[in-house]
Amino acid sequence: MFLKNFNYVEQINAIIDSQIKNMKSTSDYKYEYKFTTINKNQQYFIYRGNLVIMFNAGDILDKDFGNVKFYIPLNKFGDNINGIFKD
């Protein structure tokens, strides 16, 4: 999906960290996220111009919350994404 030599793990981690911080600051509920990093075999899919990163229930939030998804617009990756995934 990404071009060679692009550090997608670092980029995705930074985006997910940012989304979590935003959710924590705008929510009345205070959930404890246990996110540190995605792994090289992280579950994902493409949906309407977004890379959707999935975590199984209990991976980063309490199991009661079910699967957790983060939507990242593909344009956040600029020219580091394979052309077949661009609009």
HTML snippet that shows the backbone in 3Dmol.js (N, CA, C, O; Angstrom):
<script src="https://3Dmol.org/build/3Dmol-min.js"></script>
<div id="view" style="width:600px;height:400px;position:relative"></div>
<script>
const pdb = `
ATOM      1  N   MET A   1       0.814  -1.182   0.000  1.00  0.00           N
ATOM      2  CA  MET A   1       0.000   0.000   0.000  1.00  0.00           C
ATOM      3  C   MET A   1       0.868   1.259   0.000  1.00  0.00           C
ATOM      4  O   MET A   1       0.576   2.217  -0.716  1.00  0.00           O
ATOM      5  N   PHE A   2       1.940   1.257   0.808  1.00  0.00           N
ATOM      6  CA  PHE A   2       2.830   2.409   0.873  1.00  0.00           C
ATOM      7  C   PHE A   2       4.067   2.161   0.031  1.00  0.00           C
ATOM      8  O   PHE A   2       4.434   1.016  -0.231  1.00  0.00           O
ATOM      9  N   LEU A   3       4.710   3.249  -0.394  1.00  0.00           N
ATOM     10  CA  LEU A   3       5.935   3.139  -1.160  1.00  0.00           C
ATOM     11  C   LEU A   3       7.069   2.662  -0.262  1.00  0.00           C
ATOM     12  O   LEU A   3       7.053   2.860   0.953  1.00  0.00           O
ATOM     13  N   LYS A   4       8.050   2.030  -0.894  1.00  0.00           N
ATOM     14  CA  LYS A   4       9.211   1.533  -0.150  1.00  0.00           C
ATOM     15  C   LYS A   4       9.890   2.666   0.588  1.00  0.00           C
ATOM     16  O   LYS A   4       9.876   3.813   0.140  1.00  0.00           O
ATOM     17  N   ASN A   5      10.475   2.342   1.708  1.00  0.00           N
ATOM     18  CA  ASN A   5      11.256   3.272   2.528  1.00  0.00           C
ATOM     19  C   ASN A   5      10.412   4.360   3.205  1.00  0.00           C
ATOM     20  O   ASN A   5      10.970   5.299   3.773  1.00  0.00           O
ATOM     21  N   PHE A   6       9.100   4.250   3.155  1.00  0.00           N
ATOM     22  CA  PHE A   6       8.249   5.198   3.872  1.00  0.00           C
ATOM     23  C   PHE A   6       7.953   4.609   5.245  1.00  0.00           C
ATOM     24  O   PHE A   6       7.490   3.472   5.343  1.00  0.00           O
ATOM     25  N   ASN A   7       8.213   5.360   6.292  1.00  0.00           N
ATOM     26  CA  ASN A   7       7.999   4.879   7.657  1.00  0.00           C
ATOM     27  C   ASN A   7       6.519   5.076   8.034  1.00  0.00           C
ATOM     28  O   ASN A   7       6.165   5.973   8.799  1.00  0.00           O
ATOM     29  N   TYR A   8       5.687   4.219   7.477  1.00  0.00           N
ATOM     30  CA  TYR A   8       4.241   4.342   7.698  1.00  0.00           C
ATOM     31  C   TYR A   8       3.858   4.079   9.153  1.00  0.00           C
ATOM     32  O   TYR A   8       2.892   4.661   9.646  1.00  0.00           O
ATOM     33  N   VAL A   9       4.584   3.230   9.836  1.00  0.00           N
ATOM     34  CA  VAL A   9       4.264   2.920  11.236  1.00  0.00           C
ATOM     35  C   VAL A   9       4.360   4.188  12.081  1.00  0.00           C
ATOM     36  O   VAL A   9       3.454   4.491  12.857  1.00  0.00           O
ATOM     37  N   GLU A  10       5.447   4.920  11.932  1.00  0.00           N
ATOM     38  CA  GLU A  10       5.633   6.155  12.696  1.00  0.00           C
ATOM     39  C   GLU A  10       4.555   7.187  12.350  1.00  0.00           C
ATOM     40  O   GLU A  10       4.009   7.841  13.238  1.00  0.00           O
ATOM     41  N   GLN A  11       4.257   7.327  11.070  1.00  0.00           N
ATOM     42  CA  GLN A  11       3.258   8.302  10.618  1.00  0.00           C
ATOM     43  C   GLN A  11       1.867   7.951  11.163  1.00  0.00           C
ATOM     44  O   GLN A  11       1.165   8.820  11.681  1.00  0.00           O
ATOM     45  N   ILE A  12       1.474   6.690  11.044  1.00  0.00           N
ATOM     46  CA  ILE A  12       0.158   6.253  11.522  1.00  0.00           C
ATOM     47  C   ILE A  12       0.067   6.384  13.043  1.00  0.00           C
ATOM     48  O   ILE A  12      -0.955   6.823  13.570  1.00  0.00           O
ATOM     49  N   ASN A  13       1.143   6.000  13.750  1.00  0.00           N
ATOM     50  CA  ASN A  13       1.154   6.143  15.210  1.00  0.00           C
ATOM     51  C   ASN A  13       0.913   7.594  15.619  1.00  0.00           C
ATOM     52  O   ASN A  13       0.137   7.858  16.537  1.00  0.00           O
ATOM     53  N   ALA A  14       1.573   8.532  14.945  1.00  0.00           N
ATOM     54  CA  ALA A  14       1.424   9.950  15.278  1.00  0.00           C
ATOM     55  C   ALA A  14      -0.008  10.415  15.039  1.00  0.00           C
ATOM     56  O   ALA A  14      -0.552  11.181  15.835  1.00  0.00           O
ATOM     57  N   ILE A  15      -0.620   9.958  13.954  1.00  0.00           N
ATOM     58  CA  ILE A  15      -1.996  10.353  13.645  1.00  0.00           C
ATOM     59  C   ILE A  15      -2.963   9.774  14.666  1.00  0.00           C
ATOM     60  O   ILE A  15      -3.864  10.470  15.135  1.00  0.00           O
ATOM     61  N   ILE A  16      -2.784   8.506  15.013  1.00  0.00           N
ATOM     62  CA  ILE A  16      -3.659   7.869  16.006  1.00  0.00           C
ATOM     63  C   ILE A  16      -3.484   8.554  17.367  1.00  0.00           C
ATOM     64  O   ILE A  16      -4.470   8.825  18.052  1.00  0.00           O
ATOM     65  N   ASP A  17      -2.246   8.833  17.758  1.00  0.00           N
ATOM     66  CA  ASP A  17      -2.000   9.561  19.018  1.00  0.00           C
ATOM     67  C   ASP A  17      -2.758  10.887  19.027  1.00  0.00           C
ATOM     68  O   ASP A  17      -3.387  11.247  20.023  1.00  0.00           O
ATOM     69  N   SER A  18      -2.691  11.598  17.920  1.00  0.00           N
ATOM     70  CA  SER A  18      -3.373  12.889  17.804  1.00  0.00           C
ATOM     71  C   SER A  18      -4.888  12.731  17.917  1.00  0.00           C
ATOM     72  O   SER A  18      -5.550  13.519  18.592  1.00  0.00           O
ATOM     73  N   GLN A  19      -5.433  11.710  17.255  1.00  0.00           N
ATOM     74  CA  GLN A  19      -6.877  11.469  17.332  1.00  0.00           C
ATOM     75  C   GLN A  19      -7.305  11.112  18.752  1.00  0.00           C
ATOM     76  O   GLN A  19      -8.352  11.564  19.216  1.00  0.00           O
ATOM     77  N   ILE A  20      -6.511  10.312  19.438  1.00  0.00           N
ATOM     78  CA  ILE A  20      -6.830   9.936  20.821  1.00  0.00           C
ATOM     79  C   ILE A  20      -6.804  11.178  21.718  1.00  0.00           C
ATOM     80  O   ILE A  20      -7.713  11.374  22.524  1.00  0.00           O
ATOM     81  N   LYS A  21      -5.776  12.015  21.586  1.00  0.00           N
ATOM     82  CA  LYS A  21      -5.692  13.243  22.384  1.00  0.00           C
ATOM     83  C   LYS A  21      -6.898  14.140  22.125  1.00  0.00           C
ATOM     84  O   LYS A  21      -7.451  14.732  23.052  1.00  0.00           O
ATOM     85  N   ASN A  22      -7.300  14.237  20.859  1.00  0.00           N
ATOM     86  CA  ASN A  22      -8.462  15.049  20.510  1.00  0.00           C
ATOM     87  C   ASN A  22      -9.735  14.490  21.150  1.00  0.00           C
ATOM     88  O   ASN A  22     -10.542  15.242  21.696  1.00  0.00           O
ATOM     89  N   MET A  23      -9.910  13.171  21.080  1.00  0.00           N
ATOM     90  CA  MET A  23     -11.096  12.544  21.683  1.00  0.00           C
ATOM     91  C   MET A  23     -11.116  12.768  23.194  1.00  0.00           C
ATOM     92  O   MET A  23     -12.166  13.052  23.770  1.00  0.00           O
ATOM     93  N   LYS A  24      -9.953  12.640  23.833  1.00  0.00           N
ATOM     94  CA  LYS A  24      -9.878  12.836  25.287  1.00  0.00           C
ATOM     95  C   LYS A  24     -10.212  14.271  25.678  1.00  0.00           C
ATOM     96  O   LYS A  24     -10.855  14.504  26.702  1.00  0.00           O
ATOM     97  N   SER A  25      -9.779  15.230  24.868  1.00  0.00           N
ATOM     98  CA  SER A  25      -9.987  16.632  25.224  1.00  0.00           C
ATOM     99  C   SER A  25     -11.398  17.122  24.921  1.00  0.00           C
ATOM    100  O   SER A  25     -11.838  18.121  25.490  1.00  0.00           O
ATOM    101  N   THR A  26     -12.112  16.435  24.034  1.00  0.00           N
ATOM    102  CA  THR A  26     -13.450  16.900  23.658  1.00  0.00           C
ATOM    103  C   THR A  26     -14.570  16.056  24.254  1.00  0.00           C
ATOM    104  O   THR A  26     -15.743  16.400  24.109  1.00  0.00           O
ATOM    105  N   SER A  27     -14.231  14.971  24.913  1.00  0.00           N
ATOM    106  CA  SER A  27     -15.245  14.074  25.460  1.00  0.00           C
ATOM    107  C   SER A  27     -15.474  14.341  26.947  1.00  0.00           C
ATOM    108  O   SER A  27     -14.542  14.660  27.685  1.00  0.00           O
ATOM    109  N   ASP A  28     -16.718  14.208  27.367  1.00  0.00           N
ATOM    110  CA  ASP A  28     -17.030  14.300  28.789  1.00  0.00           C
ATOM    111  C   ASP A  28     -16.596  13.039  29.530  1.00  0.00           C
ATOM    112  O   ASP A  28     -16.425  13.058  30.749  1.00  0.00           O
ATOM    113  N   TYR A  29     -16.420  11.947  28.793  1.00  0.00           N
ATOM    114  CA  TYR A  29     -16.022  10.666  29.377  1.00  0.00           C
ATOM    115  C   TYR A  29     -14.512  10.533  29.295  1.00  0.00           C
ATOM    116  O   TYR A  29     -13.904  10.939  28.305  1.00  0.00           O
ATOM    117  N   LYS A  30     -13.921   9.983  30.300  1.00  0.00           N
ATOM    118  CA  LYS A  30     -12.469   9.827  30.349  1.00  0.00           C
ATOM    119  C   LYS A  30     -12.115   8.352  30.270  1.00  0.00           C
ATOM    120  O   LYS A  30     -12.109   7.638  31.273  1.00  0.00           O
ATOM    121  N   TYR A  31     -11.821   7.915  29.057  1.00  0.00           N
ATOM    122  CA  TYR A  31     -11.443   6.525  28.829  1.00  0.00           C
ATOM    123  C   TYR A  31      -9.935   6.407  28.843  1.00  0.00           C
ATOM    124  O   TYR A  31      -9.222   7.336  28.463  1.00  0.00           O
ATOM    125  N   GLU A  32      -9.458   5.264  29.280  1.00  0.00           N
ATOM    126  CA  GLU A  32      -8.026   4.992  29.292  1.00  0.00           C
ATOM    127  C   GLU A  32      -7.653   4.184  28.054  1.00  0.00           C
ATOM    128  O   GLU A  32      -7.978   3.002  27.940  1.00  0.00           O
ATOM    129  N   TYR A  33      -6.973   4.840  27.145  1.00  0.00           N
ATOM    130  CA  TYR A  33      -6.471   4.162  25.948  1.00  0.00           C
ATOM    131  C   TYR A  33      -5.111   3.563  26.268  1.00  0.00           C
ATOM    132  O   TYR A  33      -4.283   4.194  26.925  1.00  0.00           O
ATOM    133  N   LYS A  34      -4.887   2.339  25.798  1.00  0.00           N
ATOM    134  CA  LYS A  34      -3.610   1.659  26.022  1.00  0.00           C
ATOM    135  C   LYS A  34      -2.836   1.558  24.704  1.00  0.00           C
ATOM    136  O   LYS A  34      -2.196   0.543  24.432  1.00  0.00           O
ATOM    137  N   PHE A  35      -2.899   2.601  23.901  1.00  0.00           N
ATOM    138  CA  PHE A  35      -2.233   2.567  22.597  1.00  0.00           C
ATOM    139  C   PHE A  35      -0.761   2.918  22.720  1.00  0.00           C
ATOM    140  O   PHE A  35      -0.405   3.894  23.379  1.00  0.00           O
ATOM    141  N   THR A  36       0.096   2.124  22.087  1.00  0.00           N
ATOM    142  CA  THR A  36       1.511   2.450  21.992  1.00  0.00           C
ATOM    143  C   THR A  36       1.952   2.512  20.532  1.00  0.00           C
ATOM    144  O   THR A  36       2.613   3.465  20.119  1.00  0.00           O
ATOM    145  N   THR A  37       1.587   1.496  19.751  1.00  0.00           N
ATOM    146  CA  THR A  37       1.999   1.454  18.352  1.00  0.00           C
ATOM    147  C   THR A  37       1.143   0.450  17.584  1.00  0.00           C
ATOM    148  O   THR A  37       0.560  -0.468  18.160  1.00  0.00           O
ATOM    149  N   ILE A  38       1.084   0.650  16.271  1.00  0.00           N
ATOM    150  CA  ILE A  38       0.504  -0.389  15.419  1.00  0.00           C
ATOM    151  C   ILE A  38       1.608  -1.405  15.168  1.00  0.00           C
ATOM    152  O   ILE A  38       2.784  -1.118  15.388  1.00  0.00           O
ATOM    153  N   ASN A  39       1.237  -2.570  14.718  1.00  0.00           N
ATOM    154  CA  ASN A  39       2.268  -3.540  14.364  1.00  0.00           C
ATOM    155  C   ASN A  39       2.317  -3.705  12.850  1.00  0.00           C
ATOM    156  O   ASN A  39       1.433  -3.222  12.142  1.00  0.00           O
ATOM    157  N   LYS A  40       3.319  -4.365  12.368  1.00  0.00           N
ATOM    158  CA  LYS A  40       3.517  -4.523  10.913  1.00  0.00           C
ATOM    159  C   LYS A  40       2.368  -5.277  10.259  1.00  0.00           C
ATOM    160  O   LYS A  40       2.159  -5.135   9.054  1.00  0.00           O
ATOM    161  N   ASN A  41       1.623  -6.066  11.008  1.00  0.00           N
ATOM    162  CA  ASN A  41       0.496  -6.832  10.466  1.00  0.00           C
ATOM    163  C   ASN A  41      -0.840  -6.323  10.994  1.00  0.00           C
ATOM    164  O   ASN A  41      -1.785  -7.094  11.156  1.00  0.00           O
ATOM    165  N   GLN A  42      -0.912  -5.034  11.258  1.00  0.00           N
ATOM    166  CA  GLN A  42      -2.122  -4.422  11.811  1.00  0.00           C
ATOM    167  C   GLN A  42      -3.304  -4.599  10.858  1.00  0.00           C
ATOM    168  O   GLN A  42      -3.150  -4.482   9.643  1.00  0.00           O
ATOM    169  N   GLN A  43      -4.482  -4.881  11.416  1.00  0.00           N
ATOM    170  CA  GLN A  43      -5.685  -4.986  10.604  1.00  0.00           C
ATOM    171  C   GLN A  43      -6.057  -3.610  10.061  1.00  0.00           C
ATOM    172  O   GLN A  43      -6.035  -2.617  10.788  1.00  0.00           O
ATOM    173  N   TYR A  44      -6.397  -3.565   8.779  1.00  0.00           N
ATOM    174  CA  TYR A  44      -6.816  -2.298   8.179  1.00  0.00           C
ATOM    175  C   TYR A  44      -7.687  -2.584   6.963  1.00  0.00           C
ATOM    176  O   TYR A  44      -7.718  -3.703   6.449  1.00  0.00           O
ATOM    177  N   PHE A  45      -8.387  -1.560   6.517  1.00  0.00           N
ATOM    178  CA  PHE A  45      -9.101  -1.609   5.245  1.00  0.00           C
ATOM    179  C   PHE A  45      -9.226  -0.189   4.725  1.00  0.00           C
ATOM    180  O   PHE A  45      -9.033   0.777   5.463  1.00  0.00           O
ATOM    181  N   ILE A  46      -9.550  -0.077   3.455  1.00  0.00           N
ATOM    182  CA  ILE A  46      -9.739   1.225   2.821  1.00  0.00           C
ATOM    183  C   ILE A  46     -11.237   1.450   2.692  1.00  0.00           C
ATOM    184  O   ILE A  46     -11.961   0.569   2.231  1.00  0.00           O
ATOM    185  N   TYR A  47     -11.705   2.627   3.098  1.00  0.00           N
ATOM    186  CA  TYR A  47     -13.129   2.939   3.024  1.00  0.00           C
ATOM    187  C   TYR A  47     -13.299   4.417   2.697  1.00  0.00           C
ATOM    188  O   TYR A  47     -12.884   5.287   3.462  1.00  0.00           O
ATOM    189  N   ARG A  48     -13.905   4.680   1.567  1.00  0.00           N
ATOM    190  CA  ARG A  48     -14.225   6.052   1.142  1.00  0.00           C
ATOM    191  C   ARG A  48     -13.075   7.039   1.315  1.00  0.00           C
ATOM    192  O   ARG A  48     -13.232   8.097   1.924  1.00  0.00           O
ATOM    193  N   GLY A  49     -11.932   6.679   0.776  1.00  0.00           N
ATOM    194  CA  GLY A  49     -10.783   7.577   0.813  1.00  0.00           C
ATOM    195  C   GLY A  49     -10.052   7.631   2.137  1.00  0.00           C
ATOM    196  O   GLY A  49      -9.244   8.530   2.369  1.00  0.00           O
ATOM    197  N   ASN A  50     -10.331   6.673   3.007  1.00  0.00           N
ATOM    198  CA  ASN A  50      -9.683   6.610   4.320  1.00  0.00           C
ATOM    199  C   ASN A  50      -8.986   5.275   4.513  1.00  0.00           C
ATOM    200  O   ASN A  50      -9.462   4.236   4.055  1.00  0.00           O
ATOM    201  N   LEU A  51      -7.870   5.318   5.186  1.00  0.00           N
ATOM    202  CA  LEU A  51      -7.247   4.117   5.717  1.00  0.00           C
ATOM    203  C   LEU A  51      -7.882   3.915   7.084  1.00  0.00           C
ATOM    204  O   LEU A  51      -7.813   4.800   7.937  1.00  0.00           O
ATOM    205  N   VAL A  52      -8.490   2.777   7.297  1.00  0.00           N
ATOM    206  CA  VAL A  52      -9.150   2.502   8.574  1.00  0.00           C
ATOM    207  C   VAL A  52      -8.306   1.468   9.322  1.00  0.00           C
ATOM    208  O   VAL A  52      -8.160   0.328   8.882  1.00  0.00           O
ATOM    209  N   ILE A  53      -7.763   1.889  10.447  1.00  0.00           N
ATOM    210  CA  ILE A  53      -6.946   1.010  11.292  1.00  0.00           C
ATOM    211  C   ILE A  53      -7.854   0.427  12.358  1.00  0.00           C
ATOM    212  O   ILE A  53      -8.550   1.157  13.064  1.00  0.00           O
ATOM    213  N   MET A  54      -7.842  -0.898  12.470  1.00  0.00           N
ATOM    214  CA  MET A  54      -8.724  -1.596  13.423  1.00  0.00           C
ATOM    215  C   MET A  54      -7.932  -2.248  14.542  1.00  0.00           C
ATOM    216  O   MET A  54      -6.855  -2.807  14.335  1.00  0.00           O
ATOM    217  N   PHE A  55      -8.496  -2.158  15.721  1.00  0.00           N
ATOM    218  CA  PHE A  55      -7.962  -2.865  16.886  1.00  0.00           C
ATOM    219  C   PHE A  55      -9.057  -3.756  17.439  1.00  0.00           C
ATOM    220  O   PHE A  55     -10.214  -3.343  17.506  1.00  0.00           O
ATOM    221  N   ASN A  56      -8.714  -4.957  17.832  1.00  0.00           N
ATOM    222  CA  ASN A  56      -9.688  -5.877  18.416  1.00  0.00           C
ATOM    223  C   ASN A  56     -10.132  -5.396  19.790  1.00  0.00           C
ATOM    224  O   ASN A  56      -9.430  -4.628  20.448  1.00  0.00           O
ATOM    225  N   ALA A  57     -11.285  -5.849  20.208  1.00  0.00           N
ATOM    226  CA  ALA A  57     -11.812  -5.511  21.530  1.00  0.00           C
ATOM    227  C   ALA A  57     -10.762  -5.852  22.586  1.00  0.00           C
ATOM    228  O   ALA A  57     -10.221  -6.958  22.607  1.00  0.00           O
ATOM    229  N   GLY A  58     -10.485  -4.893  23.454  1.00  0.00           N
ATOM    230  CA  GLY A  58      -9.529  -5.095  24.531  1.00  0.00           C
ATOM    231  C   GLY A  58      -8.099  -4.722  24.201  1.00  0.00           C
ATOM    232  O   GLY A  58      -7.267  -4.637  25.104  1.00  0.00           O
ATOM    233  N   ASP A  59      -7.785  -4.494  22.921  1.00  0.00           N
ATOM    234  CA  ASP A  59      -6.410  -4.155  22.553  1.00  0.00           C
ATOM    235  C   ASP A  59      -5.984  -2.790  23.088  1.00  0.00           C
ATOM    236  O   ASP A  59      -4.904  -2.660  23.664  1.00  0.00           O
ATOM    237  N   ILE A  60      -6.827  -1.769  22.900  1.00  0.00           N
ATOM    238  CA  ILE A  60      -6.437  -0.428  23.351  1.00  0.00           C
ATOM    239  C   ILE A  60      -7.479   0.220  24.255  1.00  0.00           C
ATOM    240  O   ILE A  60      -7.204   1.245  24.878  1.00  0.00           O
ATOM    241  N   LEU A  61      -8.658  -0.358  24.331  1.00  0.00           N
ATOM    242  CA  LEU A  61      -9.717   0.091  25.244  1.00  0.00           C
ATOM    243  C   LEU A  61     -10.333  -1.139  25.891  1.00  0.00           C
ATOM    244  O   LEU A  61     -10.130  -2.258  25.420  1.00  0.00           O
ATOM    245  N   ASP A  62     -11.070  -0.941  26.945  1.00  0.00           N
ATOM    246  CA  ASP A  62     -11.769  -2.036  27.607  1.00  0.00           C
ATOM    247  C   ASP A  62     -12.583  -2.842  26.588  1.00  0.00           C
ATOM    248  O   ASP A  62     -13.132  -2.272  25.645  1.00  0.00           O
ATOM    249  N   LYS A  63     -12.659  -4.141  26.772  1.00  0.00           N
ATOM    250  CA  LYS A  63     -13.381  -5.019  25.837  1.00  0.00           C
ATOM    251  C   LYS A  63     -14.835  -4.608  25.632  1.00  0.00           C
ATOM    252  O   LYS A  63     -15.412  -4.883  24.580  1.00  0.00           O
ATOM    253  N   ASP A  64     -15.426  -3.959  26.614  1.00  0.00           N
ATOM    254  CA  ASP A  64     -16.825  -3.540  26.507  1.00  0.00           C
ATOM    255  C   ASP A  64     -17.063  -2.593  25.337  1.00  0.00           C
ATOM    256  O   ASP A  64     -18.192  -2.468  24.863  1.00  0.00           O
ATOM    257  N   PHE A  65     -16.017  -1.930  24.870  1.00  0.00           N
ATOM    258  CA  PHE A  65     -16.153  -0.983  23.769  1.00  0.00           C
ATOM    259  C   PHE A  65     -16.118  -1.659  22.399  1.00  0.00           C
ATOM    260  O   PHE A  65     -16.398  -1.023  21.383  1.00  0.00           O
ATOM    261  N   GLY A  66     -15.778  -2.932  22.373  1.00  0.00           N
ATOM    262  CA  GLY A  66     -15.710  -3.653  21.099  1.00  0.00           C
ATOM    263  C   GLY A  66     -14.492  -3.240  20.292  1.00  0.00           C
ATOM    264  O   GLY A  66     -13.529  -2.687  20.823  1.00  0.00           O
ATOM    265  N   ASN A  67     -14.559  -3.524  18.977  1.00  0.00           N
ATOM    266  CA  ASN A  67     -13.462  -3.151  18.093  1.00  0.00           C
ATOM    267  C   ASN A  67     -13.372  -1.631  17.999  1.00  0.00           C
ATOM    268  O   ASN A  67     -14.386  -0.934  17.977  1.00  0.00           O
ATOM    269  N   VAL A  68     -12.143  -1.135  17.943  1.00  0.00           N
ATOM    270  CA  VAL A  68     -11.902   0.301  17.844  1.00  0.00           C
ATOM    271  C   VAL A  68     -11.315   0.586  16.471  1.00  0.00           C
ATOM    272  O   VAL A  68     -10.410  -0.113  16.015  1.00  0.00           O
ATOM    273  N   LYS A  69     -11.843   1.633  15.804  1.00  0.00           N
ATOM    274  CA  LYS A  69     -11.379   1.993  14.461  1.00  0.00           C
ATOM    275  C   LYS A  69     -10.940   3.445  14.431  1.00  0.00           C
ATOM    276  O   LYS A  69     -11.546   4.312  15.060  1.00  0.00           O
ATOM    277  N   PHE A  70      -9.874   3.689  13.686  1.00  0.00           N
ATOM    278  CA  PHE A  70      -9.391   5.043  13.440  1.00  0.00           C
ATOM    279  C   PHE A  70      -9.409   5.276  11.937  1.00  0.00           C
ATOM    280  O   PHE A  70      -8.859   4.482  11.175  1.00  0.00           O
ATOM    281  N   TYR A  71     -10.039   6.362  11.512  1.00  0.00           N
ATOM    282  CA  TYR A  71     -10.146   6.710  10.105  1.00  0.00           C
ATOM    283  C   TYR A  71      -9.100   7.780   9.788  1.00  0.00           C
ATOM    284  O   TYR A  71      -9.083   8.852  10.393  1.00  0.00           O
ATOM    285  N   ILE A  72      -8.228   7.465   8.825  1.00  0.00           N
ATOM    286  CA  ILE A  72      -7.159   8.381   8.442  1.00  0.00           C
ATOM    287  C   ILE A  72      -7.306   8.681   6.947  1.00  0.00           C
ATOM    288  O   ILE A  72      -7.182   7.773   6.125  1.00  0.00           O
ATOM    289  N   PRO A  73      -7.565   9.931   6.587  1.00  0.00           N
ATOM    290  CA  PRO A  73      -7.684  10.259   5.165  1.00  0.00           C
ATOM    291  C   PRO A  73      -6.394   9.891   4.419  1.00  0.00           C
ATOM    292  O   PRO A  73      -5.291  10.196   4.874  1.00  0.00           O
ATOM    293  N   LEU A  74      -6.551   9.241   3.282  1.00  0.00           N
ATOM    294  CA  LEU A  74      -5.380   8.814   2.519  1.00  0.00           C
ATOM    295  C   LEU A  74      -4.504   9.988   2.101  1.00  0.00           C
ATOM    296  O   LEU A  74      -3.295   9.826   1.930  1.00  0.00           O
ATOM    297  N   ASN A  75      -5.095  11.166   1.936  1.00  0.00           N
ATOM    298  CA  ASN A  75      -4.286  12.316   1.508  1.00  0.00           C
ATOM    299  C   ASN A  75      -3.286  12.755   2.575  1.00  0.00           C
ATOM    300  O   ASN A  75      -2.390  13.544   2.275  1.00  0.00           O
ATOM    301  N   LYS A  76      -3.411  12.269   3.811  1.00  0.00           N
ATOM    302  CA  LYS A  76      -2.439  12.576   4.874  1.00  0.00           C
ATOM    303  C   LYS A  76      -1.059  11.993   4.562  1.00  0.00           C
ATOM    304  O   LYS A  76      -0.052  12.428   5.121  1.00  0.00           O
ATOM    305  N   PHE A  77      -1.025  10.996   3.658  1.00  0.00           N
ATOM    306  CA  PHE A  77       0.227  10.315   3.339  1.00  0.00           C
ATOM    307  C   PHE A  77       0.910  10.891   2.102  1.00  0.00           C
ATOM    308  O   PHE A  77       1.979  10.428   1.704  1.00  0.00           O
ATOM    309  N   GLY A  78       0.298  11.892   1.502  1.00  0.00           N
ATOM    310  CA  GLY A  78       0.904  12.568   0.346  1.00  0.00           C
ATOM    311  C   GLY A  78       1.281  11.609  -0.765  1.00  0.00           C
ATOM    312  O   GLY A  78       0.482  10.769  -1.177  1.00  0.00           O
ATOM    313  N   ASP A  79       2.507  11.743  -1.243  1.00  0.00           N
ATOM    314  CA  ASP A  79       2.992  10.913  -2.358  1.00  0.00           C
ATOM    315  C   ASP A  79       3.584   9.593  -1.898  1.00  0.00           C
ATOM    316  O   ASP A  79       4.182   8.876  -2.701  1.00  0.00           O
ATOM    317  N   ASN A  80       3.432   9.257  -0.627  1.00  0.00           N
ATOM    318  CA  ASN A  80       4.014   8.023  -0.083  1.00  0.00           C
ATOM    319  C   ASN A  80       3.086   6.826  -0.204  1.00  0.00           C
ATOM    320  O   ASN A  80       3.370   5.763   0.349  1.00  0.00           O
ATOM    321  N   ILE A  81       1.991   6.985  -0.914  1.00  0.00           N
ATOM    322  CA  ILE A  81       1.016   5.914  -1.057  1.00  0.00           C
ATOM    323  C   ILE A  81       1.019   5.432  -2.505  1.00  0.00           C
ATOM    324  O   ILE A  81       1.200   6.222  -3.432  1.00  0.00           O
ATOM    325  N   ASN A  82       0.820   4.158  -2.687  1.00  0.00           N
ATOM    326  CA  ASN A  82       0.773   3.573  -4.017  1.00  0.00           C
ATOM    327  C   ASN A  82      -0.356   4.217  -4.816  1.00  0.00           C
ATOM    328  O   ASN A  82      -1.453   4.422  -4.296  1.00  0.00           O
ATOM    329  N   GLY A  83      -0.086   4.532  -6.068  1.00  0.00           N
ATOM    330  CA  GLY A  83      -1.049   5.226  -6.923  1.00  0.00           C
ATOM    331  C   GLY A  83      -2.396   4.567  -7.066  1.00  0.00           C
ATOM    332  O   GLY A  83      -3.385   5.258  -7.309  1.00  0.00           O
ATOM    333  N   ILE A  84      -2.476   3.255  -6.924  1.00  0.00           N
ATOM    334  CA  ILE A  84      -3.775   2.582  -7.091  1.00  0.00           C
ATOM    335  C   ILE A  84      -4.738   2.910  -5.963  1.00  0.00           C
ATOM    336  O   ILE A  84      -5.939   2.665  -6.084  1.00  0.00           O
ATOM    337  N   PHE A  85      -4.226   3.466  -4.859  1.00  0.00           N
ATOM    338  CA  PHE A  85      -5.087   3.812  -3.735  1.00  0.00           C
ATOM    339  C   PHE A  85      -5.511   5.283  -3.737  1.00  0.00           C
ATOM    340  O   PHE A  85      -6.323   5.703  -2.912  1.00  0.00           O
ATOM    341  N   LYS A  86      -4.960   6.051  -4.664  1.00  0.00           N
ATOM    342  CA  LYS A  86      -5.316   7.470  -4.741  1.00  0.00           C
ATOM    343  C   LYS A  86      -6.593   7.631  -5.529  1.00  0.00           C
ATOM    344  O   LYS A  86      -6.946   6.786  -6.351  1.00  0.00           O
ATOM    345  N   ASP A  87      -7.296   8.753  -5.263  1.00  0.00           N
ATOM    346  CA  ASP A  87      -8.554   9.031  -5.955  1.00  0.00           C
ATOM    347  C   ASP A  87      -8.361   9.128  -7.454  1.00  0.00           C
ATOM    348  O   ASP A  87      -9.323   9.358  -8.186  1.00  0.00           O
TER     349      ASP A  87
END
`;
const viewer = $3Dmol.createViewer("view");
viewer.addModel(pdb, "pdb");
viewer.setStyle({}, {cartoon: {color: "spectrum"}});
viewer.zoomTo();
viewer.render();
</script>
